[in-house]
Amino acid sequence: MNLLLDTDIGSDVDDALALALIVGSPELTLDGVTTVYGDTALRARLVRRYLRLAGADSDITIAAGAVEARSGRKVWWTGHEGALFDDLESERVDTDAVSFLVNAVAAAPGEIDVLAIGPLTNIADALDADPSFAKNVRRLVIMGADFRTDRVAEHNIKCDVDAARRVFSSGIDIYVGGLDLTLKILIDAADVAQIADAGPFGDVLAREIDVWWKFNNEDGNNPHDPILALYIAKPELFTTTRTTVEFDDEGTATETDDPDGNVYIIDTLSPAAVKAELVKRIVNASFANQNA
């Protein structure tokens, strides 16, 4: 499966874990990465460094995208991105993420999935830049929203509600996993020990996890973003329900079951199987390309 990743990597550690899962999944071919929200050039350099540590950067395009959200919301927990490295300025990155997204899917219509694991600003901009973007994408897979009974406005959606509304109302085929799915799975110290022992990339990921745990004063984290990457690689671990989805001004979701809806809400009947597969693939990321 050919894949483009759109990410706000460098804040919560789960974007880095999603990148690792993609690298560690033989079913997935990463055709490019775009970054969104905040210092997107720094985020792009961080992607390049992670991929080089995994031996997987080769000719992958990494393009910096929208710095500001359409809704004007300020970037959350900024200033620490890439703090484990002191020389990220040396990493090569590209510009104009929106043009890259539009051109990549236009060159292979119906063949490329887009995985969006940050605010949806770049995706909304791509839809505005090229009306054919919606039909050229095979499907858009999103980590975002919350479909629990006692739901909240989830981070990726509330950071740019305007963009989320544009994307979800576009008619594009959307597969979305929200907090109702991702909060079922927890990475703990035993999982991190496996990741830490898995080569240079694994060691860095474990240190990034430690930063996140200290920030939250916790000893575990929900791997939100990599769960959606795993859905693309191994969909048989998941279920879907077809709906339409709308958002209020705060970013809280309302879904309506609809046999003709463009939004498929993802869930799983086996959180344990999802976690086991997720950790295995993240560990594999540090070894999969070392001898290639």
Backbone torsions as a table, in degrees:
resi	resn	phi	psi	omega
1	MET	NA	123.7	177.5
2	ASN	-82.2	139.3	-166.7
3	LEU	-143.0	137.5	166.6
4	LEU	-111.8	137.4	-179.4
5	LEU	-111.0	128.0	174.1
6	ASP	-114.1	121.5	-165.4
7	THR	-146.7	150.2	169.5
8	ASP	-105.2	45.4	-176.1
9	ILE	-54.0	144.7	177.5
10	GLY	112.3	-13.1	175.6
11	SER	-96.1	-103.8	172.2
12	ASP	-61.2	141.3	-175.8
13	VAL	-67.0	-15.9	-171.2
14	ASP	-70.0	-19.9	172.7
15	ASP	-64.5	-43.1	177.6
16	ALA	-63.7	-37.4	178.0
17	LEU	-67.4	-34.8	176.3
18	ALA	-65.7	-42.5	176.7
19	LEU	-59.8	-42.3	178.3
20	ALA	-62.8	-43.1	-179.7
21	LEU	-62.1	-39.6	177.6
22	ILE	-61.5	-47.4	179.3
23	VAL	-60.8	-36.0	-176.9
24	GLY	-87.7	9.8	-178.4
25	SER	-112.9	109.1	-177.5
26	PRO	-64.6	-18.8	179.3
27	GLU	-74.0	-16.9	-171.4
28	LEU	-109.1	137.8	173.6
29	THR	-117.5	114.9	-177.9
30	LEU	-83.5	110.7	-177.7
31	ASP	-89.7	-16.3	-179.6
32	GLY	172.5	162.5	-179.8
33	VAL	-133.2	135.3	172.2
34	THR	-120.1	147.1	-178.3
35	THR	-115.7	153.2	-171.5
36	VAL	-143.6	147.2	165.0
37	TYR	77.5	104.9	177.9
38	GLY	94.0	-144.7	-179.0
39	ASP	-78.3	81.1	-172.7
40	THR	-71.3	-26.3	175.4
41	ALA	-66.1	-43.5	176.0
42	LEU	-62.9	-43.2	178.2
43	ARG	-59.0	-40.8	-179.8
44	ALA	-65.8	-41.3	177.4
45	ARG	-63.4	-35.9	178.4
46	LEU	-65.9	-40.0	175.3
47	VAL	-58.1	-47.6	-179.1
48	ARG	-59.4	-41.9	-179.6
49	ARG	-64.7	-45.5	178.3
50	TYR	-58.2	-45.5	-178.3
51	LEU	-66.2	-36.7	176.8
52	ARG	-65.4	-39.4	177.0
53	LEU	-61.5	-32.4	178.6
54	ALA	-86.3	-2.6	-178.3
55	GLY	70.1	31.2	-170.0
56	ALA	-130.7	14.2	-174.9
57	ASP	-81.3	-38.7	178.0
58	SER	33.8	-119.7	-176.0
59	ASP	-105.7	22.8	-178.2
60	ILE	-66.8	129.9	174.8
61	THR	-76.1	131.5	176.0
62	ILE	-127.4	112.2	-170.7
63	ALA	-120.7	132.4	177.4
64	ALA	-78.2	137.2	-176.1
65	GLY	-118.5	-144.9	-171.9
66	ALA	-60.5	128.0	178.5
67	VAL	-82.4	-41.3	-175.8
68	GLU	-110.5	143.9	174.7
69	ALA	-72.5	150.5	176.0
70	ARG	-59.1	-36.8	-177.2
71	SER	-78.1	-8.4	178.2
72	GLY	81.6	7.7	-178.3
73	ARG	-68.1	135.0	-179.5
74	LYS	-69.6	150.0	-178.5
75	VAL	-69.3	136.1	-177.9
76	TRP	-88.1	140.4	174.4
77	TRP	47.5	62.0	-176.4
78	THR	-101.9	161.5	174.9
79	GLY	104.4	-11.8	-178.1
80	HIS	-108.3	-4.8	-173.6
81	GLU	-59.5	131.1	178.7
82	GLY	74.0	16.0	-173.8
83	ALA	-65.2	-19.3	178.7
84	LEU	-75.5	-8.0	-177.9
85	PHE	-124.5	144.0	-179.3
86	ASP	-113.1	9.5	-175.1
87	ASP	-140.2	33.8	-176.7
88	LEU	-67.6	-18.4	-179.3
89	GLU	-60.6	-20.3	-178.6
90	SER	-77.9	-12.1	-175.7
91	GLU	-80.7	133.5	-178.9
92	ARG	-79.8	130.9	175.0
93	VAL	-138.3	164.8	179.6
94	ASP	-108.4	172.8	178.3
95	THR	-120.0	174.7	176.0
96	ASP	63.7	66.2	-179.9
97	ALA	-60.0	-38.0	-176.0
98	VAL	-64.9	-45.1	177.2
99	SER	-61.2	-39.5	178.4
100	PHE	-63.1	-46.0	178.4
101	LEU	-59.2	-48.7	-177.5
102	VAL	-61.9	-47.0	-176.3
103	ASN	-70.5	-35.4	-178.4
104	ALA	-64.5	-45.9	-178.5
105	VAL	-76.5	-27.9	176.8
106	ALA	-67.9	-30.8	179.9
107	ALA	-74.6	-18.8	-179.9
108	ALA	-143.1	66.9	-174.2
109	PRO	-61.1	133.0	178.7
110	GLY	76.4	9.0	-175.2
111	GLU	-116.1	-8.9	-172.5
112	ILE	-122.7	129.5	170.0
113	ASP	-86.9	147.6	170.7
114	VAL	-114.2	124.2	176.3
115	LEU	-104.1	113.9	-177.7
116	ALA	-107.7	115.2	-174.8
117	ILE	-123.9	23.2	173.7
118	GLY	-137.1	-168.8	171.5
119	PRO	-54.7	150.7	-167.7
120	LEU	-92.4	24.5	-175.8
121	THR	-60.8	-49.0	-179.9
122	ASN	-60.4	-40.1	-177.8
123	ILE	-67.7	-42.7	176.7
124	ALA	-62.1	-41.3	179.0
125	ASP	-65.1	-36.9	177.8
126	ALA	-65.6	-40.6	177.1
127	LEU	-62.1	-38.8	178.4
128	ASP	-72.4	-34.6	-176.7
129	ALA	-71.6	-32.2	-176.5
130	ASP	-146.0	108.0	-179.4
131	PRO	-58.2	-22.7	-179.7
132	SER	-82.2	-5.9	-179.5
133	PHE	-56.4	-41.6	-176.2
134	ALA	-60.9	-38.7	-178.9
135	LYS	-88.3	-19.7	178.4
136	ASN	-76.4	-30.4	177.4
137	VAL	-71.3	133.6	176.3
138	ARG	-62.3	-50.1	173.1
139	ARG	-164.4	154.1	176.9
140	LEU	-107.3	119.6	179.2
141	VAL	-106.7	127.6	-171.5
142	ILE	-125.6	135.9	162.3
143	MET	-94.4	113.1	-178.7
144	GLY	178.5	163.8	175.3
145	ALA	75.7	-176.7	-178.2
146	ASP	-155.3	123.1	-176.5
147	PHE	-116.8	22.5	173.9
148	ARG	-74.1	166.1	176.3
149	THR	-62.4	-48.7	177.4
150	ASP	-97.2	73.4	-170.7
151	ARG	-88.4	162.3	177.3
152	VAL	-126.4	170.5	172.6
153	ALA	-80.3	109.2	-175.0
154	GLU	-71.9	150.6	-170.8
155	HIS	-54.1	-54.4	-174.1
156	ASN	-61.9	-32.6	179.3
157	ILE	-78.0	-48.5	-174.9
158	LYS	-70.2	-20.1	176.8
159	CYS	-67.2	-25.5	174.4
160	ASP	-153.2	78.2	-178.3
161	VAL	-62.7	-37.2	179.8
162	ASP	-59.0	-45.1	179.1
163	ALA	-65.9	-41.0	179.8
164	ALA	-60.7	-43.4	178.5
165	ARG	-62.6	-40.9	178.8
166	ARG	-61.6	-44.2	-175.7
167	VAL	-70.0	-48.5	-174.9
168	PHE	-70.6	-20.8	178.9
169	SER	-96.8	6.0	-172.5
170	SER	-81.2	-16.5	-174.9
171	GLY	88.8	-6.3	177.1
172	ILE	-62.9	145.8	176.7
173	ASP	-70.6	115.1	-174.9
174	ILE	-117.0	132.7	172.3
175	TYR	-118.4	116.6	-171.2
176	VAL	-124.1	133.8	172.6
177	GLY	-115.1	123.7	-176.4
178	GLY	-108.7	-169.1	-178.6
179	LEU	-62.4	-27.1	177.4
180	ASP	-61.6	-28.4	174.3
181	LEU	-87.9	-52.5	-166.6
182	THR	-73.0	-25.7	178.9
183	LEU	-74.8	-4.3	177.0
184	LYS	-78.8	-11.5	-171.9
185	ILE	-123.4	134.5	-176.8
186	LEU	-132.5	129.8	171.7
187	ILE	-90.2	129.8	-177.2
188	ASP	-118.7	-174.4	-174.4
189	ALA	-61.4	-36.2	178.8
190	ALA	-64.5	-38.5	177.4
191	ASP	-66.3	-42.3	-179.6
192	VAL	-64.5	-35.2	177.4
193	ALA	-61.2	-40.4	176.4
194	GLN	-63.3	-44.0	-178.6
195	ILE	-65.3	-42.8	-177.8
196	ALA	-61.3	-31.0	-178.8
197	ASP	-83.5	1.0	-171.8
198	ALA	-100.6	63.1	172.2
199	GLY	73.6	-175.4	-175.4
200	PRO	-61.1	-41.8	179.6
201	PHE	-66.0	-43.5	178.1
202	GLY	-60.2	-40.4	178.8
203	ASP	-61.8	-43.4	179.0
204	VAL	-66.5	-41.4	178.2
205	LEU	-60.1	-41.7	179.3
206	ALA	-63.2	-38.5	178.2
207	ARG	-69.4	-36.1	175.9
208	GLU	-66.2	-38.7	176.3
209	ILE	-61.2	-41.3	179.4
210	ASP	-61.3	-40.4	176.8
211	VAL	-60.2	-44.2	-178.5
212	TRP	-66.1	-42.4	179.7
213	TRP	-63.4	-40.6	179.5
214	LYS	-67.3	-37.9	177.6
215	PHE	-60.8	-39.6	-177.8
216	ASN	-92.8	-5.0	-176.3
217	ASN	54.8	47.8	-179.4
218	GLU	-130.9	167.8	176.6
219	ASP	-122.9	38.3	177.1
220	GLY	-176.4	161.5	176.3
221	ASN	-149.0	151.5	176.4
222	ASN	-84.9	121.8	-176.9
223	PRO	-83.0	69.1	-171.6
224	HIS	-53.0	-59.9	-171.1
225	ASP	-66.0	-44.7	-179.1
226	PRO	-63.1	-22.4	176.9
227	ILE	-62.4	-38.7	179.8
228	LEU	-73.8	-32.6	172.3
229	ALA	-64.4	-39.4	178.1
230	LEU	-64.6	-35.4	177.4
231	TYR	-56.3	-42.1	-179.6
232	ILE	-66.5	-40.4	-177.5
233	ALA	-75.6	-36.0	-172.5
234	LYS	-140.5	69.7	-173.1
235	PRO	-65.9	-18.5	-178.8
236	GLU	-67.0	-12.0	176.3
237	LEU	-82.7	-1.9	-170.1
238	PHE	-129.4	166.2	172.4
239	THR	-122.8	162.1	176.5
240	THR	-136.6	149.7	174.7
241	THR	-126.9	129.7	-175.2
242	ARG	-86.1	130.8	-173.0
243	THR	-149.4	178.8	157.0
244	THR	-115.8	151.2	-175.8
245	VAL	-133.7	136.9	174.7
246	GLU	-128.9	161.9	-179.2
247	PHE	-128.9	140.0	173.3
248	ASP	-80.6	-176.7	-174.0
249	ASP	-66.2	-20.5	178.7
250	GLU	-90.3	-13.4	-179.4
251	GLY	101.7	9.4	176.9
252	THR	-78.1	134.4	-173.8
253	ALA	-87.6	147.7	167.7
254	THR	-130.3	123.0	-178.8
255	GLU	-110.9	149.7	177.1
256	THR	-131.3	122.1	176.5
257	ASP	-57.2	131.0	-173.9
258	ASP	-154.1	112.8	-179.1
259	PRO	-63.7	-15.5	177.8
260	ASP	-109.7	8.8	-177.1
261	GLY	-68.9	157.5	-179.7
262	ASN	-96.2	1.2	-175.8
263	VAL	-116.6	127.9	177.8
264	TYR	-111.3	116.0	-180.0
265	ILE	-86.2	127.7	-174.3
266	ILE	-95.1	139.4	174.4
267	ASP	-142.7	178.9	176.0
268	THR	-141.4	146.9	174.7
269	LEU	-94.3	-5.2	-175.8
270	SER	-140.6	78.5	177.0
271	PRO	-56.8	-35.0	-179.4
272	ALA	-63.7	-42.0	179.2
273	ALA	-67.4	-38.1	177.5
274	VAL	-62.7	-46.1	-179.5
275	LYS	-62.7	-45.8	-178.4
276	ALA	-60.4	-44.5	-179.7
277	GLU	-67.6	-38.2	-179.8
278	LEU	-62.4	-50.1	-178.7
279	VAL	-64.1	-40.4	179.6
280	LYS	-58.7	-43.3	-177.4
281	ARG	-74.1	-34.4	175.6
282	ILE	-65.1	-42.6	175.8
283	VAL	-61.5	-42.2	-178.4
284	ASN	-63.1	-25.5	-176.5
285	ALA	-60.7	-31.0	-178.1
286	SER	-79.8	-10.8	-178.1
287	PHE	-118.2	-20.1	-169.2
288	ALA	-61.0	-33.9	-173.5
289	ASN	-114.5	3.9	-174.8
290	GLN	-65.2	-32.0	-177.8
291	ASN	-107.8	11.0	-177.9
292	ALA	-71.9	NA	NA
